[in-house]
Amino acid sequence: MIDLLARLEKTRKSGSEHQWTARCPAHNDKQPSLSIHKKEDRWLLKCHAGCSIDEIVHALGIGVTDLFEKKIGAIPPRSRTTLPHSKGITLAQYAQAKRLDLSLLERIGLKDVKRCGLPSILIPYYDIHGEELGQRLRIALGGDNKFRWQKGAKVCLYGLQRLSKARANNTVVLVEGESDCQVLWQHRIAALGLPGAANWNEERDASHFEGISTIYVIIENDEGGESVKKWLKTSSIRKRVRLVELPAKDASELYLKDPIRFLPNLQSAFEKARSADAYFKAEAEREKSEAWALCAPLAQAPCIFQKLSEELPLLGVAGEPRTINLLYLVLTSRFLERPVSVAIKGPSSGGKSFLVENALKFFPETAYYALTAMSERALAYSQEPLKHRFLVLYEAAGMEGDFQSYLIRSLLSEGCLRYETVDRTRDGLKVRLIEREGPTGLVVTTTKVSLHPENETRLLSLTIDDEPAQTKAIFESLAEIAANNGPDETLNLERWQALQCWLSYGIHQATVPFAHELADLVPPVATRMRRDLGKVFQLVKTHALLHQANRKCNESGAVVATLDDYKAVHSLVADLVSEGVAVTTPRSVRETVHAVGNIIEQGYTDISTAQLATYLELDKSTAARRARAAVDLGYLQNNEDKRGRPARYVIGDPMPDEKEVLPAPVRLAEVWQCGTANGGDTPQPFSHPTERPIGGMGALALEQTESGG
């Protein structure tokens, strides 16, 4: 805690014990405009002048990950009196230290200014037309804490005003920072600078390189160089990039080491530059090979869900195999162009977040972006990549307002987010289009019975088990952990994450040969089925891709799904699909309605939540949640219309007879078999139940599914 605060100026307490204010390090802050909040295991920072979190942490000389408690201790404490910028720096000193022509620096706009009474250098950033977009202060010659963005600055590439020269040469060099650019300009080499290795914005920056056939990117041999490779790997400029490694840290150091031999040394490095596309393809093959070595036995397992269910007790997860298996399948669907999204519902303290957190342990962090809170417009303005990733929102964070729901709905429905906003510029108000590339899936936990209606139909909804027997199983799991001084540490999560890594380089196209037969067997009971049947097809494809080591491919290279894939998906979602279109009633709701009926038959006019809880042997909050679900579905009525008064439940509409929307796997196999007799594809038989239990539920569950149970 003290280490981070020591990096800031004018720090003082504000509000509660864990809140402070300080001068924002990312701009020339006269009055403390930075709010700091220590919340649980993380630091929350907000500049009320508008500086982004990336700008703030960059100015502090740390990364975003350092704001989390597990890394805070790694930040070396530094005294305010020993900060590297304590003496300041003049333009003349900078020019001398970097061996740069002072007149060149003055011509491109650098000048001396004062900051807090100390000499500093103002570095202007221009757009392609030469209009100033912002200013950056250099307040020290060396050290990590040597830059400050001025208030209102718009972060962009450095040197855009000289882009025409790069286009004329059809070649440009991309470097980190301003001094490297200035060295190259002094030697008449077209260059652009990144304002920080990780500060590439694909939407903002990539278009500037259109029409330039060769882009040399100097990769520094440090953490910054790795950051450049990270964003370059998925950038649209990748195929035109040549990766340059210098015999020095950067271009500036190469020049300082031997000014006379600088150009020949630089030319030699350019001649040895590697194609970025070839480099990343080779890296992908290496990573894929290494991942396969770790996950091969798991990837070749006939039923990966069975393996997953065997691992859960080692994490302290009791019961809920279906929830974990469905979450695992849903998260794997991120490889598709239409990922499947899911809402995990249940009472407070029911274990929803615990289940999601444990499911995420089987995935690399690149597979998801988890949030416990989100401001109304954060989804539109965040720079976090969402393409082929899952957005995980705990307790429906960021889904309360209509605008937030609209953004999420757009992202899920259209596969991307397009949002127009208005920026205040020197030329007045201008419209700016913000685009967030997808496809993106959503996992959300909530205590609500239902979400926003427009979002609800775009999600599969799964309610966790709130039965006393499940609570007892959790007690036993907690006791086991307590008796063994923590969870079992023999669980090998590395092979599971390696499996997802291998899949990321695998085949992402699948075909369902029995799709027409399945569609014919599904009754058109509700318009919602237009979406839900699509989700079923996507899950079948995902299960096939997950088991692609055991599946055949067609002539076009797509993985061919089998009846085993449908059988696994059917065991996970058949009842959820039926409940979604209201042709069947959730077991918990049916039990609740029957309980109300049984109590009323004993001579009561209506019953309270307390009576219902006693009858069901549940706690009052869980019973109330069940009753609300039954009321929302119309099967119960609450005759008490005054807020704050005890509920008075009575029987409402009759519950429907149980109907099956998705056909049993055996029925689908019969119909498909008939189709193949007329020249269709040959169906593959089901595996023996004892060899391949479906959904981690064993042979008994499979036998029940085949009999239509």
N, C-alpha and C positions, 0 to 999 in steps of 0.2 A: 504493500500500500504506500509506504513512505517513499519507495524508490520511484514510483510513477509521479507522485506529487512533487518530488524534488526536481523534476524536469520542467516544471511549470513556474511561471512568475505571478506574483501577487495572489498567491493561493490563500483562501480563507474559508472558514466554515460557512455553510449555508443550509438552513433547515435542520434536517435530522443529523444523527451522528455520522452517517456515511455519505454526506453531500457536501460539495465544495464548489466555489467559483474560482476562476483564474483567468489570466490573459490568454487568449487563443494564440498558440504558436504559429498558426498558419496564415495570419495576417497581422498588419501593424495595429495591434489592439491597444487603444488608449484606456478604455474601461474594461474590466473583466467581463467578457461575454461568453466564456466557456463554462458550461455546467458539467460537473463530474459527480457521478453517482456510483458507489460500490454496491452492487446488488448480487448477493449470493456468491457465485464463482466468477463474476466478470465485472469489468469496468464499463460504464455507459458514459459516453462523451457526446455533448451537443454544443455546437457553436451557434449562438443566436444571431450571428452576423451572416450565417449561411455557408460557412466552410464545410466541406464534406469530411467524412470520417477518414477517407484516404489521405486527404490533404493534411489533416491534423496529425495522424500517426506518422506520416512521412516527415513532417516538420519536427516531430519528437525524436526521430531517428529510430523508430521501432516499427513492427508490423502489426496488422490487425490481430493476429493470433496472440500477440503479447498482452492484449487486453484481458485475456482469460487467466484465471488464477494459477493454472498449472504452469504458466510460463512467466508469470509476473516475477517470480523469484529469480529468474535468469537475467533480469535487467539489472545491470550493475548500478549501484547507487552513485549519483553524481551530485555534488554540491553546487548550489546556484553560483557560488563565488568562483568555481573552476570551470564553468562552461566555456567551450572553445571560442565563443564569439565575444568574450568579455572585453577584448581590446578593439574589436571592429576591424575593418579593412577598407582601404581607399582603392580607387580604380587604378592609380599608378602602381600601388603595391601589387595588385592583382596582375596587371600587365607584365610587371617585372618577373613575378614568380612563375607565370605561365609562358614567358617569352613571347608575348603577343604584342602586336603593333598597337600602341595606345590610340593612334588616330583611327585605326580600323574599329576598335571598340566604341569610340565616340561616334563614328559614322553610323553604326548599327544601333545607336540609342542608349548605350550604357552611360551612366553618370553617377557622380558622388552625391549621396544624401546622408542625412543624419537620422539615426533611430535610437531613441532613448539616450540621446546625447553622444552616441558612438558613431563613428564613420561606417557607412555601409554602401553597397553598390546596388543601384536600381537597374534591373534587367527587364526591358519591355518585351512582351510577347505580341506578335502581330498576326493578322489573318492574311490570306493570300493576296488581298488588295492593299495591304500595308496599313490597315486600320488597327489601332492598338486594342487588344482584347483584355490585357491584364498586365500586372507588374509583379515581379518577383525580386525580393531582396536577398542579396548575398551578404551575410553578416559576419562571415569568418572565412579564412582561407582553407582550413581543414576541419576534420572532425565530422561527426554524424549530424550535428545540429547547426548547420550553416546556412539554411535557406528559410525564408518566410514569404508566403504569398500575401499580397496586399488584398485588403478587403474588396470584394466585388470582382476579383480576377476570375476569368473563365479559363480553366486549364485547357491547353491545346499543345500541339507539337511546336517546338521551338524552330524558328526559321522559315515559317510558311511564306513570308514575303519574298523569299528567294527561290520559291518553287519553280518559277518559270525557267531558271537556269538548269534545274534538274531535268525538266521536260525537254529542253533543247538538247541536252546530252543523252537523253533516254536512260540515264543512270543516276542513282542517288545512293548516298550512304546514310544509314540510320544508326545513330549513336545514343548513348545515355548522357543527358545533361547538356548544358550550354558550352562549357569550356572545350569539349571535344569538337562541337560544331565550329567554334571560333577558330580552333587550330586548323581544321580542314578548310574553312573559308579563306584563311590566310594563305593557304596553298592552292587556292582556286579550285577546290573540290566541292561539288554540290553535296550538301548534307542537311539532314533534319535531326532534331534532338528530341528524345523522350524526356518529359519533365519527371523522371523517376521511372525505373525499369518496369514497374508493374502498372504504370499509369497509361497504358494503351487502352483506347476505347474504340472498338471495332466500328461502331456506327459513326463516330466522330472522325476517326483518323484514316480508315482504309481508303475512302474515296479519293483522298489527296494523291494516292499513288497510281490512280487509273492512268493508263497510257504510258507508264514507265516500265520498260521490259525487264530491267535488271536492278534489283534492290540489294545492296550489300548491307548486312546487319552485323555490326561488331558485337560479338558475344564476350562479355567480360567473365573472367574465371572466378566468379563469386556468386553469392546468393542472387544478386541482381541479374546475372546472366541466366540463371535458372528460371527466374521470373519471366524474362524475355522469351525463353523457349516455351514456357507454359502457355502464354497467350498466342505466340506465333504458330503453335501446333494446330490451332483451329481457325486461324485467320485466313481471310480470302486472299491475302497477298503471298501466302506461303509458297506457291509454285514459282513465283518470280524471285524468291529470296535466295541469296548466297550467304552462307554463314561464314563469318570471318573470325579467326582466332589470332590475336596479336601476341608477339613475344613480350608483352607488357600488359599492365592492367587495362589500359584504354589508350585512345589515340593521343591524348594529352601527355601521358607518361611516356609513350613511345617517342614523341617529339622531344621531350625534355631529356631523355636518355642519350639521344644522338640527333641533334637538329640537322646536321649535314646529311646524314644517311636516312632521314625520316621518309622521304618520298620513295627511295628504292626499297626500304624495309616494308613500307605500306603496300607497295605494288606487289612485292613478293607474297605478302599475306593474302592479297586479293587473288593472286594466281592460284593459291592453294585452297581458296574458299570452296566449300561443299554446297551442293544443292540442298536446300532445306527440306524439300519434298523427299528426296532420297534419304536424307538423314532420319527424318521422322518415320519413314517406312521401315528402315532398318531397325530403328528403336522399337517400333511396333512389333516386328517379328521377334526381336529379342525378348520383349516383355511378354509376348504371347507364349513363347517357348518356356520361359521361366515360370509363368503362371500354370501352364499345363503340367509341368513337372511337379508342382505342388498339389494340383487339384485333380489329376487324372483319375484316381480311384473314385473320387466323389462324382465327377462328371459322367463316368461310365456306370454309376449305380443305376439299377433299373427303376428305382423310385427315390428321388432325392428328398421328397417330403418325409419319407420314413427316416432317412438319415437326420433330417432337421429335427424331427420330433424326439429322436434319441438324445439330441444335444441340449434340449430345453431344460431338463432338470439340473444340468450342470451350471446353468445361469440363474437358477433359483426360480424358474418359471414353473408354476403348478397348473396343470390342465391347460385349457384353451389351445389345443393343437390346431384347431381349424383357424382361429384368429391369426396365429403366427404363420401358418401355411398360406393363408390368403394374402396376408401382408407381404410375405416373401414373393409370391407370384405377382402381385400387383406392382411391387417395386421393380421386379425384373422386366415388366412390360414397358419400362422406359425406353427400351431399344426400338420399340415400334413407333410408327408415325402417329398412332392414336393410343397413348398409354391409358390404362384403366385407373380410375380414382376411387378412393374408398373413404368412408366416414366411420370411425370407431366410436360407438356411443355407449353410454353407461353412467351409473350414478357417480357422484363425487367420491374419490378414494377407492374406486372400484378396480383400479389397476390399468386403466386405458393407456396412460402415458408410459407406464412401466413396460407394457407389452410392446408398444411401438419402439421405445428405446432399445429393447432387447432385439427386436427384429432388425433394427438398423445396424446392430453390431456385426451382422453377417454381410454388410455391404461396405465398400470403400466410401470415404467422405465425398468423392466426386459424384456419387450416385444421387445425392440428395442435398437439400438446403433446409435445415431445420430452424424454426423460429418459435419462441414462446410469446413474442409480442411483435406487433407491426403497426406502424402509423398508417393513416388513411391512404397516403399516396406513395408509401415506401415501395410497393411492388412496381410502380411505374418508373421511379427514379433510381432504384438500386442498380448497381453495376454487376451484381452477382449473376454469373451465367446460369440460365435455366434450361438450355437446350438439352433434351434427352436426360433430364434430371427430374427428381421429385421435390416438390415444395411440401414440407412437413410442418403443419401448424398445430401446436398443442393448444387444447381448449379453444379451438376455433379462433385463434388469434388473428386479428385483421379481417374477420368476416362479419363484424357487427354492423357496419354501416352499409348503406346502399351502394355507395361508390366503391368501397372495398370489394363487395360482392360482385359488382359489375366487372371490375378488373380481373378477378379470379375466374369468373364465368367466361369472359372473353378469352383468357389464356387457355382454358380447358376446351372451349368449343371450337375456336379458330386456330388453335395450335400456336398462336403468337399473340402479342399484345400491341395494339396500336392506339396511342393516346395523344391527342393534340392539346398543347398547352400554349400559353402566351408568355413571351419573355419581354421584359422591358430593356430596350436597347437605346443607343444614342440617337437612332433614327426613329424612335417611337416604339410602339408595341408591335411585335412580330410573332406570328404563329410558328410553333416548332412541333414537329411530329416526333414522338418518342416511340420507338419500336423495341419490344423484348421478344427475341426469337425463341421459339419452342421447337418441338412439342414438349409439354410439361405435364406431369401428373400431380395429383394432390392426395396427400394423406392428412386427415384432420381428426382430432379427437374432440369430443364435446359431451357435455352433460345434457344437452338439449335432446328432446324427443325427435325434433325435426329442425333442419336448417332452412335457410332462405329457399322458398319453393323452386326458384329457377336453378339453384345450385343442387338441391336435393335430387332432382331427376338426372343429374350428370354424375352422380356418385352411387356406388354400391354402399348400402348401409348395413353395418354389422354391430349388433348389441352384445356386449360381453356378458358372460355368465354371472348372474347375481344370486344364484341359489346358495343356500346354507352349506351344501356339500362342497361347493367350490371354495367358499370361505374357509371351510375346515381344511381343505387341501392346501390352501395358502398358508394357514397356520403351521401345518406340518413342514412345509417348505422353509418357512422362517425359522422353525425350530432346528431343522437340519443345518441351516446356515450358521445359526448361533452355536450349535454343538460343535461344528467343524471350524469355527473362527473365520467364517467367510465363505463365499461361493467356491465351488470346485474350480481349481486353477488348471485342471488337465484339459480343458476345452481348447481345441486348436481352431481359432477363428481365422488364422492365416489362410488355411486351405479354402475356406468359404469365400473370403475376399478375393483369393486367387481365381476361384471359379467365376466370379463376376468380372474380373479383369479379362480372363480368357474369353468369356462370352462377349465382352465389348469389342473384341477383335474377330469374333466369329460371324456366323450368318445371321442376318436380321430380317430375313424374309421367310415367311411360312405360308403354306397353303392348307386348306381344310377340304379334303376330297369329298367329305360327306356333308358339306355345307347346305346343298339344296335339299337333301333329305331331312336334315335337322330343321331347316326353315319351314318345310311342309308340315312337320309334326308339331310345331309351336302354334297354339291357337291365337288368333288376333284379338285377344281379350281387352287390350288397352293400347292407346297410342304410345304410351311410355315404352312398350316393348320394342318400338322402332330403335330406341337407344339401347335398351337392355340386351337385346339379342346381339347387337353389335359388340357389346362388352363381353358377352359369352364367347363369341368368335375370337376376340382379341386375347382372351385368357387361354383358350385352346391353343392358339398360335404360340403364346408365351410359354405354355407348358411344353410344347414341342421344341421350341428354341432352347429351353432350359435343358432338355434331354437330347439335344442335337447330336451328341456323341453316339446315341443309340437309334437315331432316326435316319431314314433315307432322304435323299434329295431328288427333286424332279429335274428335268432337262434344263430348266432355267436356273438351277442352283438353289431353289427354295426348299426349306425343310418341309417334309410331308408329315402332317399330323396324323395320329392314329386314334383308334377308338379308346385306347388307354388314356390319351390326353383329354378326350371329352369326359371319360369316366372320372378322372381326377377333378376336373373343373365342376362337374355335376355334383360331386360330393361336397364341394365347398360352397356353391352359390345357388343350388336349385331352390332351396327354401327362401333365400334372399330375393331372388327374382320373383317368386310367387307372391311374397309379402309386398314387394314394391308395387305390384299392380293390383293388390288387394283381393286376390282370389284365394288367399289362404291367410291365416292369422298367426302371428308369432306365438310360440308356445307360452311365453311369459304372459302375454296379453290374454290368451285363452284361459290360463289358470286364474288370472285375476278376475276376469268376468265370471267364471264359474264360482269363484270364492264369494263374490258379491251376491250372486244368485242364491248360493247355499245359506248365507247368513240371513238374507231377507226371508227365505222360506221358514226360518225359525221364529218369524213373527215381527221382524223389524220393518219399518217403513222405508228407511234408508240407513246407510252405514257410514261411519267416519273412517278417516285414514288410519287412526289408531286401531279400530276394530279389524280393518283389513290387514294391517301389519301383524297383529296377533294371530289371526287365522292362518296367514301364509308363513308365519315364523320368520319374518323379515324385519329389518329395522324400518323405522317410520319413513325415512327419506327414500329408501328403495321402493317401498310400497307406494308412496305418493307418486314416484316417477312412473311406475307401472300403470297406476290409475290414470295419470295424465295421457299416457300413450293410448289407453283404451278409450278415453274421452275424445282425443283427437281423431280416432278412427270411428267414433260414433257408437261404439258398443257399450259404453257407459255414459251416464249423464250426471252432472253435478248440479243438484237442485239448489245449492247455496250460491246466490249471486252477489253477496256482499264480500268484499275483500277483507281478509284477516279473520274471517269466521271459519270454523271447522267445515270440511267438505261433507256433503250429504249425497253419497253415490247411490244411484239406482240403475237398473238395467236399461240399456238403450236399444239400438237396432240389433236384430239377430245377426250372429256371426255366420259367415258363409261356410258352406261345406268345403272340406279340404280338396283342392284341385291341384293337379300337377301341370305346370306350364312347360317346363323343360322335360322332354321325354326321358324315361329311364334308359340307361346305356344299352340294355338288352333289346329294348324296343327299337332304338335307332339302328342297332346292328342288324336286326331282322329286316327292316325296311331297306337298309343299304345293301344287304345280301340279295334282296329281291331285285334291286336296281342293277346289280352287277350281272345278274342272270341275263339281262337285256343288253349287255355290252359295256357296262360301266367299269370303274376301277375295281380291282379285287380287294375286298376288305380284309384287314388283318385281324385275326382272332384276338379275343381278350387273353391276357396273360392269366395264369392260374392264380386264384386269390391268395394262396399261401405263399406264392413267390413274390407278388407285387401288391402289397396292401396299398390302398388308395388314400391319399390325404393324411397319412400317418395314423389311420384309425383302425387298421387291422383287417383281417379277412372277414370278420363278422359284419363290419360296416359295408364291405363290398357285396356280400351276399344279400344284404337287405336292399342295397341299391338296385341290384339286378332283378330282384323280385318286385320292384316298384315301391318299396317301403320308404 
